[in-house]
Amino acid sequence: SAVISQKPSRDICQRGTSLTIQCQVDSQVTMMFWYRQQPGQSLTLIATANQGSEATYESGFVIDKFPISRPNLTFSTLTVSNMSPEDSSIYLCSVEGIGTDNYEQYFGPGTRLTVT
Amino acid sequence: DAKTTQPNSMESNEEEPVHLPCNHSTISGTDYIHWYRQLPSQGPEYVIHGLTSNVNNRMASLAIAEDRKSSTLILHRATLRDAAVYYCILDSNTGKLIFGQGTTLQVKP
């Protein structure tokens, strides 16, 4: 299994500002992903964080709005840029590829973002 | 990615078995069937997955139809802690999980 931490756990931000969310894993992993969960909704995949190269974004998400870094195999950041109230969501990172468990994804506890 | 269809909600009594259905009629030959669940105020957690054969683990069983167009997650004895949203997801080994709306399971004492 894996222990995943996210910082901050929650934040309240003003519109127009940016917030960077950190995801730290206690072991090296092959793949890292970022998801968004809007209030009362299911999870939506934002992007795959690629180590050493640009992230791969899903339809509807762009790098200018959600820049992602992954400098090594245990850490990634997601920035929510130029925030608006519509960005109020829970943001979760997930990882896959720990040891021989190449099929199971582990999710972080999430970062609850409120934009006012 | 192929789509899945699940009932919005289900109810169960504590200590009784629960069968959670999932339809995936457009599944391709390389799609694995994954089940995750999300307890209140937590991130999703892996439950079980399979390709063609039925699967058992400590949490649940997965019954896959012979034509693979549907599957059923079986919780053998529901507890109050099993109350969660259960997601049935298809993945062709890309790692990208596309979540549907899932089934909200209520467990009554």
Interface residues (C-beta under 8 A of the other chain):
Chain A: M31 F33 Y35 S42 L43 T44 L45 T48 E58 L92 S94 E96 G97 Y103 E104 Q105 Y106 F107 G108 P109 G110
Chain B: Y32 H34 Y36 Q42 G43 P44 E45 Y46 H49 V85 Y87 G95 K96 L97 I98 F99 G100 Q101 G102
